Amino acid sequence: MARFNLKLCSTDFKSRDYYVNIRKAMAHLQRTGQYLTVKNNQEVHLHPSSCLEHKPEWVIYNEYVTGSRNFVRTVTDISGE
């Protein structure tokens, strides 16, 4: 954002939308081995460049990449609670 001189903005911590916006970047592991995004129920896979050596039950991701399949990249293992 800084490189392109774009304004950095975020939802205020006290806003009702703060946690809603975080949930939009989450995905849950399905029985099929694919992930399902919380935001729009898209089936995705962990990107091959992901550093995770296992498939956690929940991830939060920074990038959604389309190609031969849909991938999430820059992921972090999180607790479902």
PDB file of N, CA, C and O in Angstrom:
ATOM      1  N   MET A   1       0.824  -1.183   0.000  1.00  0.00           N
ATOM      2  CA  MET A   1       0.000   0.000   0.000  1.00  0.00           C
ATOM      3  C   MET A   1       0.872   1.252   0.000  1.00  0.00           C
ATOM      4  O   MET A   1       0.594   2.205  -0.728  1.00  0.00           O
ATOM      5  N   ALA A   2       1.922   1.249   0.813  1.00  0.00           N
ATOM      6  CA  ALA A   2       2.796   2.413   0.889  1.00  0.00           C
ATOM      7  C   ALA A   2       3.534   2.625  -0.432  1.00  0.00           C
ATOM      8  O   ALA A   2       3.745   3.762  -0.855  1.00  0.00           O
ATOM      9  N   ARG A   3       3.925   1.525  -1.080  1.00  0.00           N
ATOM     10  CA  ARG A   3       4.655   1.630  -2.336  1.00  0.00           C
ATOM     11  C   ARG A   3       3.836   2.339  -3.406  1.00  0.00           C
ATOM     12  O   ARG A   3       4.395   3.051  -4.240  1.00  0.00           O
ATOM     13  N   PHE A   4       2.524   2.155  -3.393  1.00  0.00           N
ATOM     14  CA  PHE A   4       1.639   2.770  -4.383  1.00  0.00           C
ATOM     15  C   PHE A   4       0.956   4.030  -3.861  1.00  0.00           C
ATOM     16  O   PHE A   4       0.037   4.555  -4.491  1.00  0.00           O
ATOM     17  N   ASN A   5       1.412   4.511  -2.706  1.00  0.00           N
ATOM     18  CA  ASN A   5       0.865   5.716  -2.079  1.00  0.00           C
ATOM     19  C   ASN A   5      -0.643   5.628  -1.851  1.00  0.00           C
ATOM     20  O   ASN A   5      -1.375   6.596  -2.057  1.00  0.00           O
ATOM     21  N   LEU A   6      -1.086   4.455  -1.425  1.00  0.00           N
ATOM     22  CA  LEU A   6      -2.497   4.268  -1.109  1.00  0.00           C
ATOM     23  C   LEU A   6      -2.705   4.433   0.391  1.00  0.00           C
ATOM     24  O   LEU A   6      -1.847   4.067   1.194  1.00  0.00           O
ATOM     25  N   LYS A   7      -3.821   4.975   0.745  1.00  0.00           N
ATOM     26  CA  LYS A   7      -4.136   5.224   2.152  1.00  0.00           C
ATOM     27  C   LYS A   7      -4.307   3.897   2.889  1.00  0.00           C
ATOM     28  O   LYS A   7      -5.034   3.013   2.436  1.00  0.00           O
ATOM     29  N   LEU A   8      -3.635   3.773   4.018  1.00  0.00           N
ATOM     30  CA  LEU A   8      -3.806   2.606   4.870  1.00  0.00           C
ATOM     31  C   LEU A   8      -5.043   2.826   5.727  1.00  0.00           C
ATOM     32  O   LEU A   8      -5.147   3.832   6.428  1.00  0.00           O
ATOM     33  N   CYS A   9      -5.966   1.899   5.673  1.00  0.00           N
ATOM     34  CA  CYS A   9      -7.182   2.055   6.466  1.00  0.00           C
ATOM     35  C   CYS A   9      -7.586   0.705   7.039  1.00  0.00           C
ATOM     36  O   CYS A   9      -7.303  -0.346   6.465  1.00  0.00           O
ATOM     37  N   SER A  10      -8.229   0.759   8.142  1.00  0.00           N
ATOM     38  CA  SER A  10      -8.685  -0.443   8.812  1.00  0.00           C
ATOM     39  C   SER A  10      -9.972  -0.122   9.556  1.00  0.00           C
ATOM     40  O   SER A  10     -10.237   1.026   9.911  1.00  0.00           O
ATOM     41  N   THR A  11     -10.750  -1.144   9.781  1.00  0.00           N
ATOM     42  CA  THR A  11     -11.969  -0.974  10.564  1.00  0.00           C
ATOM     43  C   THR A  11     -11.587  -0.697  12.016  1.00  0.00           C
ATOM     44  O   THR A  11     -10.709  -1.365  12.562  1.00  0.00           O
ATOM     45  N   ASP A  12     -12.223   0.262  12.629  1.00  0.00           N
ATOM     46  CA  ASP A  12     -11.959   0.590  14.021  1.00  0.00           C
ATOM     47  C   ASP A  12     -12.208  -0.635  14.892  1.00  0.00           C
ATOM     48  O   ASP A  12     -13.178  -1.366  14.695  1.00  0.00           O
ATOM     49  N   PHE A  13     -11.316  -0.847  15.859  1.00  0.00           N
ATOM     50  CA  PHE A  13     -11.404  -2.004  16.753  1.00  0.00           C
ATOM     51  C   PHE A  13     -12.734  -2.079  17.490  1.00  0.00           C
ATOM     52  O   PHE A  13     -13.188  -3.176  17.817  1.00  0.00           O
ATOM     53  N   LYS A  14     -13.360  -0.957  17.757  1.00  0.00           N
ATOM     54  CA  LYS A  14     -14.624  -0.935  18.492  1.00  0.00           C
ATOM     55  C   LYS A  14     -15.841  -1.112  17.584  1.00  0.00           C
ATOM     56  O   LYS A  14     -16.970  -1.192  18.069  1.00  0.00           O
ATOM     57  N   SER A  15     -15.622  -1.173  16.284  1.00  0.00           N
ATOM     58  CA  SER A  15     -16.722  -1.305  15.331  1.00  0.00           C
ATOM     59  C   SER A  15     -17.301  -2.720  15.346  1.00  0.00           C
ATOM     60  O   SER A  15     -16.587  -3.687  15.611  1.00  0.00           O
ATOM     61  N   ARG A  16     -18.586  -2.833  15.062  1.00  0.00           N
ATOM     62  CA  ARG A  16     -19.247  -4.144  14.983  1.00  0.00           C
ATOM     63  C   ARG A  16     -18.696  -4.961  13.820  1.00  0.00           C
ATOM     64  O   ARG A  16     -18.742  -6.191  13.847  1.00  0.00           O
ATOM     65  N   ASP A  17     -18.176  -4.284  12.799  1.00  0.00           N
ATOM     66  CA  ASP A  17     -17.660  -4.974  11.613  1.00  0.00           C
ATOM     67  C   ASP A  17     -16.229  -5.466  11.772  1.00  0.00           C
ATOM     68  O   ASP A  17     -15.734  -6.171  10.892  1.00  0.00           O
ATOM     69  N   TYR A  18     -15.555  -5.129  12.843  1.00  0.00           N
ATOM     70  CA  TYR A  18     -14.152  -5.495  13.010  1.00  0.00           C
ATOM     71  C   TYR A  18     -13.958  -7.007  12.883  1.00  0.00           C
ATOM     72  O   TYR A  18     -13.144  -7.451  12.074  1.00  0.00           O
ATOM     73  N   TYR A  19     -14.676  -7.792  13.653  1.00  0.00           N
ATOM     74  CA  TYR A  19     -14.512  -9.249  13.622  1.00  0.00           C
ATOM     75  C   TYR A  19     -15.172  -9.866  12.401  1.00  0.00           C
ATOM     76  O   TYR A  19     -14.735 -10.915  11.929  1.00  0.00           O
ATOM     77  N   VAL A  20     -16.199  -9.244  11.889  1.00  0.00           N
ATOM     78  CA  VAL A  20     -16.825  -9.715  10.645  1.00  0.00           C
ATOM     79  C   VAL A  20     -15.805  -9.663   9.520  1.00  0.00           C
ATOM     80  O   VAL A  20     -15.712 -10.596   8.723  1.00  0.00           O
ATOM     81  N   ASN A  21     -15.050  -8.594   9.448  1.00  0.00           N
ATOM     82  CA  ASN A  21     -14.037  -8.461   8.404  1.00  0.00           C
ATOM     83  C   ASN A  21     -12.927  -9.498   8.545  1.00  0.00           C
ATOM     84  O   ASN A  21     -12.410  -9.986   7.540  1.00  0.00           O
ATOM     85  N   ILE A  22     -12.559  -9.836   9.755  1.00  0.00           N
ATOM     86  CA  ILE A  22     -11.550 -10.878   9.960  1.00  0.00           C
ATOM     87  C   ILE A  22     -12.090 -12.222   9.491  1.00  0.00           C
ATOM     88  O   ILE A  22     -11.375 -12.980   8.835  1.00  0.00           O
ATOM     89  N   ARG A  23     -13.339 -12.527   9.816  1.00  0.00           N
ATOM     90  CA  ARG A  23     -13.924 -13.812   9.410  1.00  0.00           C
ATOM     91  C   ARG A  23     -13.989 -13.961   7.894  1.00  0.00           C
ATOM     92  O   ARG A  23     -14.002 -15.082   7.385  1.00  0.00           O
ATOM     93  N   LYS A  24     -14.030 -12.859   7.175  1.00  0.00           N
ATOM     94  CA  LYS A  24     -14.074 -12.921   5.713  1.00  0.00           C
ATOM     95  C   LYS A  24     -12.790 -13.484   5.120  1.00  0.00           C
ATOM     96  O   LYS A  24     -12.773 -13.856   3.947  1.00  0.00           O
ATOM     97  N   ALA A  25     -11.726 -13.554   5.891  1.00  0.00           N
ATOM     98  CA  ALA A  25     -10.441 -14.058   5.409  1.00  0.00           C
ATOM     99  C   ALA A  25     -10.101 -15.410   6.031  1.00  0.00           C
ATOM    100  O   ALA A  25      -8.929 -15.765   6.153  1.00  0.00           O
ATOM    101  N   MET A  26     -11.125 -16.158   6.422  1.00  0.00           N
ATOM    102  CA  MET A  26     -10.913 -17.463   7.046  1.00  0.00           C
ATOM    103  C   MET A  26     -11.398 -18.576   6.124  1.00  0.00           C
ATOM    104  O   MET A  26     -12.280 -18.376   5.289  1.00  0.00           O
ATOM    105  N   ALA A  27     -10.797 -19.755   6.296  1.00  0.00           N
ATOM    106  CA  ALA A  27     -11.217 -20.935   5.549  1.00  0.00           C
ATOM    107  C   ALA A  27     -11.162 -22.144   6.475  1.00  0.00           C
ATOM    108  O   ALA A  27     -10.304 -22.227   7.355  1.00  0.00           O
ATOM    109  N   HIS A  28     -12.088 -23.082   6.268  1.00  0.00           N
ATOM    110  CA  HIS A  28     -12.229 -24.269   7.108  1.00  0.00           C
ATOM    111  C   HIS A  28     -11.974 -25.520   6.273  1.00  0.00           C
ATOM    112  O   HIS A  28     -12.444 -25.620   5.139  1.00  0.00           O
ATOM    113  N   LEU A  29     -11.228 -26.472   6.833  1.00  0.00           N
ATOM    114  CA  LEU A  29     -10.913 -27.719   6.149  1.00  0.00           C
ATOM    115  C   LEU A  29     -12.149 -28.621   6.087  1.00  0.00           C
ATOM    116  O   LEU A  29     -12.796 -28.874   7.103  1.00  0.00           O
ATOM    117  N   GLN A  30     -12.463 -29.096   4.893  1.00  0.00           N
ATOM    118  CA  GLN A  30     -13.596 -29.999   4.684  1.00  0.00           C
ATOM    119  C   GLN A  30     -13.116 -31.451   4.681  1.00  0.00           C
ATOM    120  O   GLN A  30     -11.913 -31.704   4.617  1.00  0.00           O
ATOM    121  N   ARG A  31     -14.033 -32.391   4.749  1.00  0.00           N
ATOM    122  CA  ARG A  31     -13.681 -33.812   4.724  1.00  0.00           C
ATOM    123  C   ARG A  31     -12.989 -34.221   3.427  1.00  0.00           C
ATOM    124  O   ARG A  31     -12.232 -35.191   3.403  1.00  0.00           O
ATOM    125  N   THR A  32     -13.247 -33.487   2.358  1.00  0.00           N
ATOM    126  CA  THR A  32     -12.662 -33.787   1.052  1.00  0.00           C
ATOM    127  C   THR A  32     -11.186 -33.412   0.986  1.00  0.00           C
ATOM    128  O   THR A  32     -10.505 -33.790   0.033  1.00  0.00           O
ATOM    129  N   GLY A  33     -10.670 -32.672   1.981  1.00  0.00           N
ATOM    130  CA  GLY A  33      -9.292 -32.221   1.981  1.00  0.00           C
ATOM    131  C   GLY A  33      -9.131 -30.832   1.405  1.00  0.00           C
ATOM    132  O   GLY A  33      -8.028 -30.284   1.402  1.00  0.00           O
ATOM    133  N   GLN A  34     -10.216 -30.254   0.918  1.00  0.00           N
ATOM    134  CA  GLN A  34     -10.191 -28.890   0.416  1.00  0.00           C
ATOM    135  C   GLN A  34     -10.690 -27.961   1.517  1.00  0.00           C
ATOM    136  O   GLN A  34     -11.319 -28.391   2.484  1.00  0.00           O
ATOM    137  N   TYR A  35     -10.398 -26.695   1.345  1.00  0.00           N
ATOM    138  CA  TYR A  35     -10.884 -25.685   2.283  1.00  0.00           C
ATOM    139  C   TYR A  35     -12.091 -24.974   1.688  1.00  0.00           C
ATOM    140  O   TYR A  35     -12.229 -24.872   0.469  1.00  0.00           O
ATOM    141  N   LEU A  36     -12.947 -24.493   2.551  1.00  0.00           N
ATOM    142  CA  LEU A  36     -14.117 -23.726   2.157  1.00  0.00           C
ATOM    143  C   LEU A  36     -13.996 -22.350   2.803  1.00  0.00           C
ATOM    144  O   LEU A  36     -13.878 -22.244   4.024  1.00  0.00           O
ATOM    145  N   THR A  37     -14.024 -21.295   1.987  1.00  0.00           N
ATOM    146  CA  THR A  37     -13.891 -19.950   2.544  1.00  0.00           C
ATOM    147  C   THR A  37     -15.169 -19.559   3.280  1.00  0.00           C
ATOM    148  O   THR A  37     -16.269 -19.931   2.872  1.00  0.00           O
ATOM    149  N   VAL A  38     -15.016 -18.814   4.356  1.00  0.00           N
ATOM    150  CA  VAL A  38     -16.159 -18.354   5.140  1.00  0.00           C
ATOM    151  C   VAL A  38     -16.922 -17.279   4.375  1.00  0.00           C
ATOM    152  O   VAL A  38     -18.152 -17.234   4.420  1.00  0.00           O
ATOM    153  N   LYS A  39     -16.196 -16.417   3.678  1.00  0.00           N
ATOM    154  CA  LYS A  39     -16.820 -15.276   3.010  1.00  0.00           C
ATOM    155  C   LYS A  39     -17.843 -15.688   1.961  1.00  0.00           C
ATOM    156  O   LYS A  39     -18.971 -15.195   1.975  1.00  0.00           O
ATOM    157  N   ASN A  40     -17.468 -16.591   1.043  1.00  0.00           N
ATOM    158  CA  ASN A  40     -18.387 -16.917  -0.057  1.00  0.00           C
ATOM    159  C   ASN A  40     -18.414 -18.397  -0.419  1.00  0.00           C
ATOM    160  O   ASN A  40     -18.782 -18.758  -1.537  1.00  0.00           O
ATOM    161  N   ASN A  41     -18.031 -19.247   0.512  1.00  0.00           N
ATOM    162  CA  ASN A  41     -18.102 -20.701   0.335  1.00  0.00           C
ATOM    163  C   ASN A  41     -17.411 -21.193  -0.938  1.00  0.00           C
ATOM    164  O   ASN A  41     -17.932 -22.065  -1.634  1.00  0.00           O
ATOM    165  N   GLN A  42     -16.247 -20.636  -1.236  1.00  0.00           N
ATOM    166  CA  GLN A  42     -15.457 -21.082  -2.383  1.00  0.00           C
ATOM    167  C   GLN A  42     -14.533 -22.211  -1.940  1.00  0.00           C
ATOM    168  O   GLN A  42     -13.897 -22.123  -0.890  1.00  0.00           O
ATOM    169  N   GLU A  43     -14.460 -23.275  -2.747  1.00  0.00           N
ATOM    170  CA  GLU A  43     -13.515 -24.337  -2.454  1.00  0.00           C
ATOM    171  C   GLU A  43     -12.127 -23.885  -2.887  1.00  0.00           C
ATOM    172  O   GLU A  43     -11.931 -23.440  -4.018  1.00  0.00           O
ATOM    173  N   VAL A  44     -11.164 -24.004  -1.970  1.00  0.00           N
ATOM    174  CA  VAL A  44      -9.795 -23.578  -2.241  1.00  0.00           C
ATOM    175  C   VAL A  44      -8.820 -24.618  -1.704  1.00  0.00           C
ATOM    176  O   VAL A  44      -9.179 -25.478  -0.900  1.00  0.00           O
ATOM    177  N   HIS A  45      -7.596 -24.518  -2.163  1.00  0.00           N
ATOM    178  CA  HIS A  45      -6.501 -25.365  -1.698  1.00  0.00           C
ATOM    179  C   HIS A  45      -5.425 -24.469  -1.119  1.00  0.00           C
ATOM    180  O   HIS A  45      -5.365 -23.280  -1.434  1.00  0.00           O
ATOM    181  N   LEU A  46      -4.571 -25.036  -0.271  1.00  0.00           N
ATOM    182  CA  LEU A  46      -3.416 -24.284   0.186  1.00  0.00           C
ATOM    183  C   LEU A  46      -2.443 -24.171  -0.982  1.00  0.00           C
ATOM    184  O   LEU A  46      -2.189 -25.156  -1.675  1.00  0.00           O
ATOM    185  N   HIS A  47      -1.911 -23.011  -1.201  1.00  0.00           N
ATOM    186  CA  HIS A  47      -0.979 -22.787  -2.302  1.00  0.00           C
ATOM    187  C   HIS A  47       0.288 -23.616  -2.059  1.00  0.00           C
ATOM    188  O   HIS A  47       0.728 -23.750  -0.917  1.00  0.00           O
ATOM    189  N   PRO A  48       0.876 -24.173  -3.127  1.00  0.00           N
ATOM    190  CA  PRO A  48       2.096 -24.981  -2.957  1.00  0.00           C
ATOM    191  C   PRO A  48       3.243 -24.240  -2.272  1.00  0.00           C
ATOM    192  O   PRO A  48       4.097 -24.876  -1.655  1.00  0.00           O
ATOM    193  N   SER A  49       3.280 -22.916  -2.366  1.00  0.00           N
ATOM    194  CA  SER A  49       4.350 -22.161  -1.713  1.00  0.00           C
ATOM    195  C   SER A  49       4.082 -21.929  -0.223  1.00  0.00           C
ATOM    196  O   SER A  49       4.898 -21.317   0.466  1.00  0.00           O
ATOM    197  N   SER A  50       2.953 -22.412   0.268  1.00  0.00           N
ATOM    198  CA  SER A  50       2.633 -22.274   1.687  1.00  0.00           C
ATOM    199  C   SER A  50       3.670 -23.027   2.517  1.00  0.00           C
ATOM    200  O   SER A  50       4.126 -24.101   2.125  1.00  0.00           O
ATOM    201  N   CYS A  51       4.034 -22.468   3.647  1.00  0.00           N
ATOM    202  CA  CYS A  51       5.051 -23.107   4.490  1.00  0.00           C
ATOM    203  C   CYS A  51       4.450 -24.096   5.492  1.00  0.00           C
ATOM    204  O   CYS A  51       5.184 -24.711   6.266  1.00  0.00           O
ATOM    205  N   LEU A  52       3.127 -24.255   5.485  1.00  0.00           N
ATOM    206  CA  LEU A  52       2.506 -25.201   6.421  1.00  0.00           C
ATOM    207  C   LEU A  52       2.798 -26.633   5.977  1.00  0.00           C
ATOM    208  O   LEU A  52       2.639 -26.971   4.804  1.00  0.00           O
ATOM    209  N   GLU A  53       3.222 -27.461   6.913  1.00  0.00           N
ATOM    210  CA  GLU A  53       3.537 -28.851   6.607  1.00  0.00           C
ATOM    211  C   GLU A  53       2.360 -29.777   6.891  1.00  0.00           C
ATOM    212  O   GLU A  53       2.455 -30.984   6.668  1.00  0.00           O
ATOM    213  N   HIS A  54       1.282 -29.238   7.368  1.00  0.00           N
ATOM    214  CA  HIS A  54       0.075 -30.020   7.650  1.00  0.00           C
ATOM    215  C   HIS A  54      -1.135 -29.195   7.210  1.00  0.00           C
ATOM    216  O   HIS A  54      -1.010 -28.026   6.844  1.00  0.00           O
ATOM    217  N   LYS A  55      -2.288 -29.821   7.253  1.00  0.00           N
ATOM    218  CA  LYS A  55      -3.524 -29.109   6.909  1.00  0.00           C
ATOM    219  C   LYS A  55      -4.289 -28.817   8.199  1.00  0.00           C
ATOM    220  O   LYS A  55      -4.989 -29.686   8.721  1.00  0.00           O
ATOM    221  N   PRO A  56      -4.156 -27.605   8.705  1.00  0.00           N
ATOM    222  CA  PRO A  56      -4.884 -27.263   9.928  1.00  0.00           C
ATOM    223  C   PRO A  56      -6.385 -27.179   9.668  1.00  0.00           C
ATOM    224  O   PRO A  56      -6.821 -27.010   8.530  1.00  0.00           O
ATOM    225  N   GLU A  57      -7.164 -27.299  10.735  1.00  0.00           N
ATOM    226  CA  GLU A  57      -8.622 -27.243  10.603  1.00  0.00           C
ATOM    227  C   GLU A  57      -9.086 -25.870  10.117  1.00  0.00           C
ATOM    228  O   GLU A  57     -10.000 -25.782   9.297  1.00  0.00           O
ATOM    229  N   TRP A  58      -8.467 -24.803  10.615  1.00  0.00           N
ATOM    230  CA  TRP A  58      -8.826 -23.434  10.227  1.00  0.00           C
ATOM    231  C   TRP A  58      -7.573 -22.678   9.817  1.00  0.00           C
ATOM    232  O   TRP A  58      -6.507 -22.869  10.403  1.00  0.00           O
ATOM    233  N   VAL A  59      -7.701 -21.826   8.818  1.00  0.00           N
ATOM    234  CA  VAL A  59      -6.618 -20.919   8.428  1.00  0.00           C
ATOM    235  C   VAL A  59      -7.198 -19.533   8.194  1.00  0.00           C
ATOM    236  O   VAL A  59      -8.378 -19.375   7.883  1.00  0.00           O
ATOM    237  N   ILE A  60      -6.349 -18.546   8.351  1.00  0.00           N
ATOM    238  CA  ILE A  60      -6.678 -17.193   7.935  1.00  0.00           C
ATOM    239  C   ILE A  60      -5.679 -16.874   6.828  1.00  0.00           C
ATOM    240  O   ILE A  60      -4.492 -17.175   6.947  1.00  0.00           O
ATOM    241  N   TYR A  61      -6.167 -16.262   5.752  1.00  0.00           N
ATOM    242  CA  TYR A  61      -5.306 -16.065   4.595  1.00  0.00           C
ATOM    243  C   TYR A  61      -5.268 -14.608   4.183  1.00  0.00           C
ATOM    244  O   TYR A  61      -6.154 -13.818   4.509  1.00  0.00           O
ATOM    245  N   ASN A  62      -4.207 -14.275   3.452  1.00  0.00           N
ATOM    246  CA  ASN A  62      -4.015 -12.907   2.986  1.00  0.00           C
ATOM    247  C   ASN A  62      -4.259 -12.786   1.492  1.00  0.00           C
ATOM    248  O   ASN A  62      -4.645 -11.719   1.014  1.00  0.00           O
ATOM    249  N   GLU A  63      -4.040 -13.858   0.751  1.00  0.00           N
ATOM    250  CA  GLU A  63      -4.176 -13.800  -0.702  1.00  0.00           C
ATOM    251  C   GLU A  63      -5.062 -14.929  -1.209  1.00  0.00           C
ATOM    252  O   GLU A  63      -4.986 -16.063  -0.735  1.00  0.00           O
ATOM    253  N   TYR A  64      -5.897 -14.598  -2.174  1.00  0.00           N
ATOM    254  CA  TYR A  64      -6.741 -15.565  -2.882  1.00  0.00           C
ATOM    255  C   TYR A  64      -6.221 -15.578  -4.319  1.00  0.00           C
ATOM    256  O   TYR A  64      -6.263 -14.559  -5.008  1.00  0.00           O
ATOM    257  N   VAL A  65      -5.733 -16.735  -4.768  1.00  0.00           N
ATOM    258  CA  VAL A  65      -5.084 -16.833  -6.072  1.00  0.00           C
ATOM    259  C   VAL A  65      -5.878 -17.794  -6.952  1.00  0.00           C
ATOM    260  O   VAL A  65      -6.193 -18.910  -6.541  1.00  0.00           O
ATOM    261  N   THR A  66      -6.197 -17.351  -8.162  1.00  0.00           N
ATOM    262  CA  THR A  66      -6.885 -18.224  -9.106  1.00  0.00           C
ATOM    263  C   THR A  66      -5.905 -18.672 -10.183  1.00  0.00           C
ATOM    264  O   THR A  66      -4.990 -17.939 -10.557  1.00  0.00           O
ATOM    265  N   GLY A  67      -6.109 -19.858 -10.658  1.00  0.00           N
ATOM    266  CA  GLY A  67      -5.260 -20.445 -11.695  1.00  0.00           C
ATOM    267  C   GLY A  67      -5.944 -21.714 -12.156  1.00  0.00           C
ATOM    268  O   GLY A  67      -7.147 -21.717 -12.418  1.00  0.00           O
ATOM    269  N   SER A  68      -5.185 -22.789 -12.256  1.00  0.00           N
ATOM    270  CA  SER A  68      -5.800 -24.065 -12.601  1.00  0.00           C
ATOM    271  C   SER A  68      -6.788 -24.497 -11.514  1.00  0.00           C
ATOM    272  O   SER A  68      -7.775 -25.179 -11.790  1.00  0.00           O
ATOM    273  N   ARG A  69      -6.506 -24.090 -10.286  1.00  0.00           N
ATOM    274  CA  ARG A  69      -7.408 -24.280  -9.149  1.00  0.00           C
ATOM    275  C   ARG A  69      -7.382 -22.998  -8.330  1.00  0.00           C
ATOM    276  O   ARG A  69      -6.520 -22.143  -8.534  1.00  0.00           O
ATOM    277  N   ASN A  70      -8.315 -22.867  -7.413  1.00  0.00           N
ATOM    278  CA  ASN A  70      -8.331 -21.719  -6.507  1.00  0.00           C
ATOM    279  C   ASN A  70      -7.452 -22.035  -5.303  1.00  0.00           C
ATOM    280  O   ASN A  70      -7.556 -23.106  -4.705  1.00  0.00           O
ATOM    281  N   PHE A  71      -6.588 -21.089  -4.960  1.00  0.00           N
ATOM    282  CA  PHE A  71      -5.659 -21.275  -3.850  1.00  0.00           C
ATOM    283  C   PHE A  71      -5.779 -20.120  -2.873  1.00  0.00           C
ATOM    284  O   PHE A  71      -6.184 -19.016  -3.238  1.00  0.00           O
ATOM    285  N   VAL A  72      -5.418 -20.395  -1.609  1.00  0.00           N
ATOM    286  CA  VAL A  72      -5.175 -19.331  -0.635  1.00  0.00           C
ATOM    287  C   VAL A  72      -3.694 -19.383  -0.307  1.00  0.00           C
ATOM    288  O   VAL A  72      -3.115 -20.453  -0.120  1.00  0.00           O
ATOM    289  N   ARG A  73      -3.095 -18.203  -0.242  1.00  0.00           N
ATOM    290  CA  ARG A  73      -1.652 -18.098  -0.030  1.00  0.00           C
ATOM    291  C   ARG A  73      -1.401 -17.129   1.115  1.00  0.00           C
ATOM    292  O   ARG A  73      -2.246 -16.292   1.433  1.00  0.00           O
ATOM    293  N   THR A  74      -0.253 -17.249   1.717  1.00  0.00           N
ATOM    294  CA  THR A  74       0.105 -16.489   2.911  1.00  0.00           C
ATOM    295  C   THR A  74      -0.920 -16.808   4.003  1.00  0.00           C
ATOM    296  O   THR A  74      -1.692 -15.950   4.431  1.00  0.00           O
ATOM    297  N   VAL A  75      -0.901 -18.056   4.431  1.00  0.00           N
ATOM    298  CA  VAL A  75      -1.877 -18.561   5.396  1.00  0.00           C
ATOM    299  C   VAL A  75      -1.247 -18.748   6.767  1.00  0.00           C
ATOM    300  O   VAL A  75      -0.040 -18.950   6.903  1.00  0.00           O
ATOM    301  N   THR A  76      -2.099 -18.675   7.772  1.00  0.00           N
ATOM    302  CA  THR A  76      -1.687 -18.890   9.156  1.00  0.00           C
ATOM    303  C   THR A  76      -2.669 -19.849   9.808  1.00  0.00           C
ATOM    304  O   THR A  76      -3.883 -19.688   9.683  1.00  0.00           O
ATOM    305  N   ASP A  77      -2.148 -20.828  10.493  1.00  0.00           N
ATOM    306  CA  ASP A  77      -2.949 -21.788  11.249  1.00  0.00           C
ATOM    307  C   ASP A  77      -3.587 -21.055  12.434  1.00  0.00           C
ATOM    308  O   ASP A  77      -2.896 -20.385  13.201  1.00  0.00           O
ATOM    309  N   ILE A  78      -4.910 -21.186  12.577  1.00  0.00           N
ATOM    310  CA  ILE A  78      -5.596 -20.548  13.709  1.00  0.00           C
ATOM    311  C   ILE A  78      -6.507 -21.546  14.397  1.00  0.00           C
ATOM    312  O   ILE A  78      -6.836 -22.593  13.838  1.00  0.00           O
ATOM    313  N   SER A  79      -6.906 -21.220  15.593  1.00  0.00           N
ATOM    314  CA  SER A  79      -7.839 -22.038  16.361  1.00  0.00           C
ATOM    315  C   SER A  79      -9.272 -21.671  15.973  1.00  0.00           C
ATOM    316  O   SER A  79      -9.586 -20.492  15.809  1.00  0.00           O
ATOM    317  N   GLY A  80     -10.129 -22.658  15.829  1.00  0.00           N
ATOM    318  CA  GLY A  80     -11.515 -22.419  15.472  1.00  0.00           C
ATOM    319  C   GLY A  80     -12.283 -21.657  16.539  1.00  0.00           C
ATOM    320  O   GLY A  80     -13.262 -20.978  16.230  1.00  0.00           O
ATOM    321  N   GLU A  81     -11.855 -21.760  17.783  1.00  0.00           N
ATOM    322  CA  GLU A  81     -12.535 -21.029  18.844  1.00  0.00           C
ATOM    323  C   GLU A  81     -12.265 -19.560  18.705  1.00  0.00           C
ATOM    324  O   GLU A  81     -12.751 -18.764  19.508  1.00  0.00           O
TER     325      GLU A  81
END
